[in-house]
Amino acid sequence: MILYHKVRYRTMRDISDKALVVQCFDGSTAILPRSKIQHHSFEDALLVPAWLCQDRGIQHAAQKIWM
């Protein structure tokens, strides 16, 4: 099981077939690999592994989701 955090984004755009750029509401921006993230279908949010959130320094919810 992997620990995920919910990341709500202001903008998201593709930069290649393997990566995308996400800008959060606090202004933080990160390039994320598509292979590591899950799209949360009900909101403009992504589920990003906790280690990747800390590594890229992007704004995320404190709620932890195990998948």
C-alpha positions in Angstrom: 0.0 0.0 0.0 1.1 3.5 -0.8 0.4 6.7 1.2 -1.2 9.5 -0.8 -2.0 13.1 -0.2 -4.8 15.0 -2.0 -3.4 17.9 -4.1 -6.0 20.5 -5.3 -4.7 22.4 -8.2 -5.4 25.7 -9.9 -4.0 24.7 -13.3 -2.8 21.5 -14.8 -1.2 21.1 -18.2 0.5 18.4 -20.1 4.1 18.8 -21.0 4.6 15.4 -22.5 2.9 12.0 -22.6 4.8 11.1 -19.4 4.6 14.3 -17.3 2.4 17.2 -16.4 2.8 20.5 -14.6 0.5 21.4 -11.7 0.1 24.8 -10.1 -1.5 24.9 -6.6 -3.5 27.6 -5.0 -0.5 28.8 -2.9 1.5 29.4 -6.0 3.7 26.3 -5.8 4.4 24.5 -9.1 5.7 21.0 -9.7 6.3 18.7 -12.6 4.8 15.3 -11.8 5.2 12.0 -13.5 1.9 10.5 -14.8 2.9 7.0 -13.7 2.9 8.1 -10.0 -0.3 10.0 -9.6 -4.0 9.2 -9.5 -6.7 11.5 -10.6 -9.5 12.2 -8.0 -12.7 12.1 -10.1 -15.0 14.3 -7.9 -12.8 17.5 -7.7 -10.0 19.2 -9.4 -7.6 17.2 -7.3 -4.9 14.6 -7.7 -3.7 11.8 -5.4 0.0 12.2 -5.2 2.3 9.9 -3.2 3.4 11.5 0.1 7.1 11.1 -0.7 6.6 13.0 -4.0 4.7 15.8 -2.3 7.5 16.3 0.1 10.2 16.0 -2.6 8.5 18.6 -4.9 7.3 20.9 -2.1 3.7 21.3 -3.4 0.7 22.3 -1.3 -1.3 19.2 -0.2 -4.0 18.3 2.3 -3.1 16.9 5.6 -5.5 14.0 5.1 -3.7 10.7 4.4 -5.1 8.2 1.9 -3.8 4.6 1.8 -4.2 2.8 -1.6 
